[in-house]
Amino acid sequence: MTAIAAPAISAKPVRPALAMGALIGVLGVVYGDIGTSPLYAFQSVLALFPHTRASHGEIIGCLSLIFWSLFLIVTVKYVLLVMRADNRGEGGILALMALAQRSATGSRVRATIALLGIGGACLLFGDGVITPAISVLSAIEGIEVPLPQAAEAVLPLSAVIIVLLFAVQSHGTGVIGKLFGPVMVIWFAVIGVLGGIQVAANPAVLWAILPHHAVIFCVHHGGFAFLVLGAVVLAVTGAEALYADMGHFGASPIRYAWLFYVLPALVLNYFGQGALVIAHPETAGNPFYLMAPKALQLPLVVLATAATVIASQALISGAFSIARQCTQLGFLPRLTVRHTSQHEEGQIFVPQVNNALMVGVLILVFSFRSSTALGSAYGIAVTGTFICTCVLAMAVFRRQFGWPRWAAVLVWGGFLFIDGIFFAANILKIVDGGWVPLALGGCLMVMMTTWKQGRDLMLQRWKQDSLPLASFLARLPQSRTIRVPGMAVFLTGQPDYVPGALLHNLKHNKVLHEKVLFVTVSTLDEPEAGAARRTSVEQLAPGIHRVTLRYGFMESPNVPRALSELKGHGVEYDPMQVSYFLGRETVVRAMAPKLSLWRLWLFLLMARNAVPATEFFRIPSDRVVELGVRVAI
């Protein structure tokens, strides 16, 4: 569908005062992923010292790497800079892609930007599969600390929690979401206090704040430091969520919550784990849980499980949103989208995505069997998304914000260098499991590009065989076509051509309705269209109108609802007198196909499993007439 140009960037109005409810909501939705990283990040770093325990200086160096990663990547890059690039208040890599394309010149540049945006989105899907698996596993593994005999129950318990988590998705997150914020408030307070107690007992770990400790560690350990960076990146997973969820809360609550609550709690906890391991090297196997007194370890497992479920929920909801955005932008076939709230547009449930994620998460849990092993698969998807975001942000800040070339290259080139180092460090984990998110992202990328290419070829073929609307309207008065009572609605993606369904109806039924609407649903390169710009109507001939319905890429079309508001445009609309005419396309292979055989097979498979247009556009099935047409590509 044709995207309609949007005005320049405009941020949501800044509220004069931050509501406490917004800050608590941010903690529950935005910071679940990065907030549960202390469960496994530092433990994964220490696991890289297999033969000799990490020395005092090595622990300080690793803590310094974690601290400066949190500061540079999360605080400076995302919180202070990337979050400035909002698409009418919305964030996320697809919103950033839309902003970058808005100022791009040339089809090749736009295609490259689209590939970066879609590539980052595909890697986020990989992150969405791994996060629930590693988060839930790391939380349940804590039961082994107070109850070593319960080690055999870790996998079954994790599987049960994961199945229950995905089973409740269809009910929506509205009610459950009210509990998320308070639980995470308690979670960050607890991990901050636990870490603070250990830091108070060994304040020397605070020297890790100085960056030269990270530099010394990297210089002295060479290639091994490269391996450590692959584990350090686990501490910053979830940074993309800060930007992706900006539309729900606004930038200010996210920034304040990070700077004054989340970041201090995380730093205290990581430093506390380091202080504990320095004082008691035998705790390196699970420093997070061993920070707590023995009597509090089991309650901490329960709290950690709740926190990881919340972290997983945020990633699952994000996957639903990304899938809908990709469908609206034409990179995926139509999917079933169910709205779980009457008031919040963003609360949706996508059954196909939910089932695929659940199967993928369970496979990972039973394949890797521990959070430490799964850590090898984690990180490469995150760092790949970091790189895509960095390149797109460079284009947006250069073009949209008017940064000088040297400033854009200096700042974003620096971040690209850091992201590239983390990505290269995670490449070393491909053999041990890093291939999982790459394979998943690659498969999704192939599916999206195949669908986009196939639909474009169908459109080209359709234009070749179609009749221009202007020619049809010019011949209509002399055609003596019989007009019958009622209203016919023809959905078409190309408003300048006659829909194939109309031509087939004339060919077989020899009639035309008294009132005819040519309806085009257009997806904008912005999150929401707004009621004022939703509908435009143009009269083409007596009783014949062209209607354009505009939706943002984060909205779900509802054609009957939009048409019911046509009275304000001078068109009488009676839902009981309307018939919807849709064309059902049957794709066949052309004599000289432009798609390879395997891509054509994949395209046909996706087309057969696409949600019918009646369901996607919410058209009553008893008001629909479908007319088939063969399209050769």
N, C-alpha and C positions, 0 to 999 in steps of 0.2 A: 504494500500500500504506500501511497505517496506521503512522505513526511512533509509537514508544513512548517515553514520557518518560524522560529520563536524569537522574541525580543532578547536583548542582552541579559546577562546574568543579573538576577535580583535575589537577594537573600531575604529570608523571612524576617519580619520585624523583631528587633531585640526587645525582650521584655524588660521593664525597668527593674524588676526584682525577680530572683529565681525562686520558684515555688519549691518547698521541701518535697512535695509529691513528685515533681519532675526529677529531682536529684535521686530520690529513692528508686524511681522507675528506671533511671539510667543505670543504676547499679545492678538492677535485676535483669535487664535486657542486654545492655551493651557490654558489660564487663565480665560476663560469666566465663567466657573462654579464656581470656588472658588472666582472669582472677583465679582460675584453678590450675594454672601452669606450675605454681610451686609444688604441686603434688608430685610432679615427675621431672621437671626441667633440671634442677640441680642434681637430683639423683642420677639422671641420664649422663650428666657431665662427669660425675664421680665414677660412673661405671666404665668410663673410658680408661681408667687407671687400673688395669687388671692385675699386673704383677706386683707393683709397689703402691702403697697407699699414697695419696696426694700429700705433699708436704705443706707446711704453713704458707710458704710463699706461693705455691701453686694454687692453693685454695683462694688466697687473696687475689691472685691474677684472674682466676675464673670468675670470682664475684665482681671484679672490676669490669670484665667483659660483659657480664649480665647487666650491671648497672648502666654502662654507657650504651648498651643496645637499647635498653628501655628509654634512656634519655634521648638519644639521637633519632631512633626510628619511630618510637611512639610519640614522645613529647614534641620534638621539634618538627619531624616530617609530617606526621598525621595531625596531631592536636593543634599545632600552631600554623601549619602551612596548608596541607591538603584540604583540611576542612573549610578553608576559605573558598574553595572551588565548588560551590553548591549549584545545582541545577534547579533553580526556583525552590530552594530549601531542601532539596533531596540530595543524597550522596550515594556513594557506591561506584564501582568501576564502570557500570553501564551508563550511569548518569555522567561520569567523567568522560566516557567515550562520546556521548552525545554532545557535550560541550566542546570537545576537541574537534569533532566533525563540523560543528557549526561555523568555525572560522577556517576550516581547511580548504585549500584550493587544489583542484585536480582530482580526477577519479582515482588515480593510484594512491595518492595520499589518503583519501577517505577510505579506500579499501584497506590500507595498512593500519589505519586507526581502528577500523572495525575488527580486524584480525587481532589486534592487541587487546581490545575490549572483550571480545568473545573468548580469546585465549585465557585472559585473567578470570573470566566468569567460569570457564570450564575447570580451571584449577581450584576455584572456590568450591565447586561441587566435590572435588576430591578431598578438600579440607573438611567438607560437611560429612563425608563418610568416616574419616579418620578421627575427628574430634570426639564424637560420642563414644567410639570404641576405646580410645586411649584414656579419656576422662573417667568413664565409668570403671574401667579396669583398674586404673590407678587408685580410685577411691576404695573399691572393694578389697583391693590387695592390702589395705591398711588393717583389715581384720586379722591378718596373720601376725601383727605385732602383739596385741593382747591375747589372741587365741591362735597359737601356731597350728593347732590340730585342725583348724578350719580352712587350711590351705586348699584342700580338694574342693571346697565349696565356692571358690572364687569365680571360676568360669560359669557354673550353673546360675549363681546369683546374678552375675553380670548379664547373662543372657536373658534372665527373667525381667530384670529392670529395663533392658533395652527393648524387649518386646512390649512391655507395658507402656514405655515412653512413646513408642510409635503407635500403639493401639489407641491412645487417648487423643491423638492429633486431630481426629475428625470432630472432636467436641470443641475445638478451639482453645485459645490460650487466655481468653478474657478473664475467666474466674481464677484459673491457676495463676495467671500473671500478677494478680494482686498479692500473692504470697512471695513472688520472686524477689521483689525489692527488699522487704524486711529480712529475708533469709540471707541475702548477699550483704546487707549491712552488718549482720551478725558475723558472717563469714570473714569479711575483711577486718573487722574488729578483733576476732579471735586470732587470725593468722598474724596480725600486727602485734598483738600482745605476746603471743608465743615467741615470735622472733625477737621482740624487744627485750624479753627476759634473758634470752641467750646473749644478745648484744651487750646488755648491761653487765653480764658475767665476764665477757671477753670483748671490751670495747675496741681492741686493736683491729678488729675486722673493719672498722669504719675507714681505715686507711684505703680500703678498696675503692673509695669514691675518687681518689686521685687517678687520672687516666694513665699515668706512666706505668702503673702496675700491670695494666692490660697490655701495654706496649712491650714491657720487659718479658711477660709471659710468652707473647707471640714470637719475639726475637729469639729467646732461649730455647723454645720447644719446636720451632720450625714447622715441619709437616704435622707433628702431633697437635700443635695449636690449631691447625687447619681442621683436624677432626673435631676438636673441642668446639670450634665455631659452629659446626653442624648440630651440636647439642644445645649450644647457647641460644640458638634461634628459637628453641622451644619456649623460651621465656617471653617472646614477643608475638607468639601466635595469638590471633584475635585482634591484632592492631587494625586490620581492615574493617572489623565490625564497628569501630568508632566512627568511621566515615560512612559505612553503609547504613547505619541506623540513625544518622543525623536528622533525617526527615521526620522521625518519630518524636524527637525531643528538642531539636534545635542544637546549635553548636555550643552555646554557653553552658547548659547543664552538663554536657559531656566534658567540656574543658575543666569546669570547676570540680566535678567529681573526680577526675583523673589527678589533677594537680594537688588537691588538698585532702584526698582520702585514699584513692586506690593506689597511686604511686608510692606514697609513704608506707602503706601497709605491705605492698609487695617487696619494697626494698628492705624493710625491717625483717620480713620473713626470710628472704634469701640470705641476708647477712646473718640472721639467727641460725639458719641451717649451717652456714659456714663456720660460725663460732662453735656450734655443737660438735661438728666433725673435727675441728682443730683440737678441742678439749678431749673428745672421746672418738678416736678414729674408727672404732668398731661400729659406730652408728651410720657409717657411710652407705649401708645397704638401704636404709629408709629414714633419712634424717628428718623428713617432715613430721611423721607420726611420733618419732622418738623424742621430738622436742617437748611433747605434751607429757604431763605426769601420767603414770600408769592408769590411775583411776579415770582419767579423762580421755584415754585413747579410744575406747569404744564409742563414747558420744561424739568424738571428733570424726570417726568413720561415718557415723550417721549424718553429721553436718556436711562432711565432704561429699557424701553420696548425693545429698540434696543439691549441693552447689554444682556438682558435675551434671546432674540432670538438667539444671537451669542452663548451664553452658551449652549442653547438647541441644536444648530446646531453641536457643537463640540461633544456632547454626541450621537447624532443621527449618525454622521459620524463614531464615534467610534464603535457603535453597528453594523454598516455595516461591518467594518473591522473585528470585533470579529467573526461575523457570517461566513464570508469567511474563516477565519483561522480555525474555528471549522469544517467547511466542508472539508477543505484541510487535516486536521488532522484525519478525519474519525469519528467525533463525531456528525455530522449532515448529512442528505441526501443532495444531490446536490441542490443548490439554484440558481436562476437566478441572475447573476452578470453582470451589465451593466457598462461599463467604460464611464465616463462622460468627460474625457479629453484624448486627443490624445498624451499628453506629460507626464502626471502624472499617474503612475500605481496605486497609492493609492486612487485616486478619483473615487469611485465606487458608484453604486446605487443598492440596493437589494430590489425589490418591496415587497416581502413577509414580510421582516423585517419592512420596512417602514409602510406598512398598519397595521401590528400588533401593532407597537409602537403608531401610531395615535389613533387607537381605545382604547388602554390602557390608553393613556394620557387623552383623552376626558372622559373616564369613571371615572378616578380619579378626574378630575376637577369638574364634576357634582356630584360626591359622597361626596367629602370632602368640596367643596364650598368655602374654604378659605385657604390661605397659612399657617396660624397658625394651623388649624386642620390637614393640610397635613404634617406639620412638625412632627406629631406623627408617620407618616409612613416612614419618611426620617431618615436615619442614620444607621439603622440596616444592610442594604445592604452594605453601605460604610465601616462600621467597620468590617463586615464579610470579605470583600475583603482585608482590612488592615491585618487581621490575616493570611489569606492565603498567601499574599505577604511576610509577616514577616517570616513565616516558610520556604517558598521556598528560600528566601534570605539567611536565616541562612545556608541552605544546600549549596547554591552556594558559599557563602563567605568562608565556611569551606573547601569545596572540590576544587573549581576552583581557589580561591585566596590564598588558603593555610593558612588561619587564624588558630592560635592555638585553640584548643577546648575551653579553658577557655575564650578566647576573643570572640569567636562566641556566646557562651552561655551567657556571661556577657552582650554584646551589644544587641544582638537580643532577648535574654531573657528579657532584660529590656523593649525593645519596645513591645514585646509580652505581657508583663504585662500591659503596658499602653493601648494597643489595646484591651486587654481582659476586662479591666475596662470599656472602652467606649462601648464595645459590650454588656457587662452585663447591663450597664445603659440603653441601647436601648432595651434590652429584655423586660424591664418594659413597653415599648410602644406597645408591640405586640397586646394587646387587643384594643388599640385605633387606630390601623392602621398599626402597624409594621408587622402584618401578611401578608400584601400585597406583599412587596418584597420577603419575605420568601416563600410565596406560589408560586410566579412567578419563583423564583430561583429553588425551589424544583421541579416544573413541568418541567422546562428546564433540570434540572439534570436527572430526570427520562427519559426524551426523549433522551438525549445524551447517557446515559448508555445503554438504550434499543437498540438504533441504533447500538452502538459499539458492544454490545453483539450479536445482531442478525447478523451483518455482519461477525463477527468472526465465528459464527456457520455455516453460509453459506460457508465461506472459507474452514472450516474443511470438510464439506460435499462435497464440490467441489473437494477438493484434493483426497478424498476417491474414487470418481467416475472418476477422470481424468487420462489421459495417460501421463506418463512422456515424455517430449519432446525428450530426448535422444533416447528412444525406438522408437518413431515415425520416427525420422530421420534415424535410423538404418534400418528400414523396408522399407523406401520410395523407394530406388532403385529397390527392388524386387517386389514392389506392382503394377507396370505397370499403375500407375495413369496417366490419360491424363492431360497434361499441356496445358492450353489455354492462348492466349495472354492477356496482361494487368497486372495490379498490384493489389494485394489484401492486405489490411491492416487489421490485427486482433488486436483489443485492448484486453490486458490481464493484470490482476493485478499480475499474477504469471508467471514470465518468464521461469520457469523450467518445465511448464506443457503445454500441447497442449490446446489451447482455445477451448471451447465447440462449438463455432460458426464454427470453421474449421472442426471439426468432423461431425457436422450436415450437412455442405456443401458437404463434401465428401460422406456422407451417401445418401443424396437426389439427388445431382447433378453429382456425380461421377467424378468431375474434380478438378484440382488445378491450380491456376494461375502460369504463368511463373515466376513472381516476387512476392514474399511473404514477408511481413514485420510483425513481431511480435512486437507490440509497447506496452511498459509498461510506464505509467506515474507515476513517483515516487515523493512523497512529502518529502522534506528534513526537518530537525529540525532546520532550519534557515530561515530568512525572504526571501532572494532572492538567486537564484542559480547562476546567472550571465551567460552571453553568452558563456564563455569559457567552462563551465561545463554542459551546457544545454543538449547536445546530445552525446551519445556514441553508436557506431555501431559495431556489431559482425557478421561475416558471419558464418552461421551454415551449409549450404549446397549450391550447385549451385543455385543461384536465391533466396535463403532464408536467410534473415538477421533478427537479433534481435536488436531492437532499444530501448534504454532507454532514456526517456525524464525526466529531473529533474527540479522541480519547488520548490521554497520556499513556506512556508505556507502563505505568503502575496501576492503571485502571482496567476493569473488566467491562467490555461492551454489553449494553442492554438495549437492543434495538427497539423492542416494543415500548419500553418506558420512554425512550427518547422521542419516538414518533407520537406518543400520546400527548406531547407538549407542542404539537405543530399548530394548534389553534392560534397560538400567539403569532404565527407566521402566515395566517390567512388560509390554512389548509384544514378542512374538516376531516377528522380521523375518527372512525368508528371501529374499534377492535373486532367487533362481531361481523363486520362487512369486509374484512381484509383477507386477502390470500397472498401468501409469500411464495414467490417463485424462485427456486434455487436450481443452479446447474450442478449436477453430479458428474465430475470429470473422471473419465477412465483413461489412464495414461498407458500408452503402448509405445513400443520401440519403433523409432523412425527408420526409414531405409538407410539414412546416413546419420546415425545417432551421434549427438554431441556429448552424451554422458557415456562413460565406460560401462561395461556390462555389470560390474559389481556395484558401481555407484547407482545405476538404474535400479538394480535389485533392492538396494538399501532404501532408495527414495520411494519405491513402490511399497516396501514394507512399512515405512513410516506413514505413508499416505493412507494405507489400509487401516492403520491403528489410530489415526487422528480422530479426535472428537468431532462428531457431526456439526456442521455449521448451525443447525437448529439449537443444539445444546450450548455451543460456545457463545452465540449471540442471544441466547435465551428466548428463542422464538417458539411459540406454542406449536407442538408437533402436529396438532389437528388442524392447523391453518396453513400447512406447507404443501406445495406441489413441487416435486423434484423431476427435472428433465435431464436425461443423460446425454453426454457428449464425449467423443473420443478425441484425445489429444496425443499426437505423436511427437516425441522429443528424442 
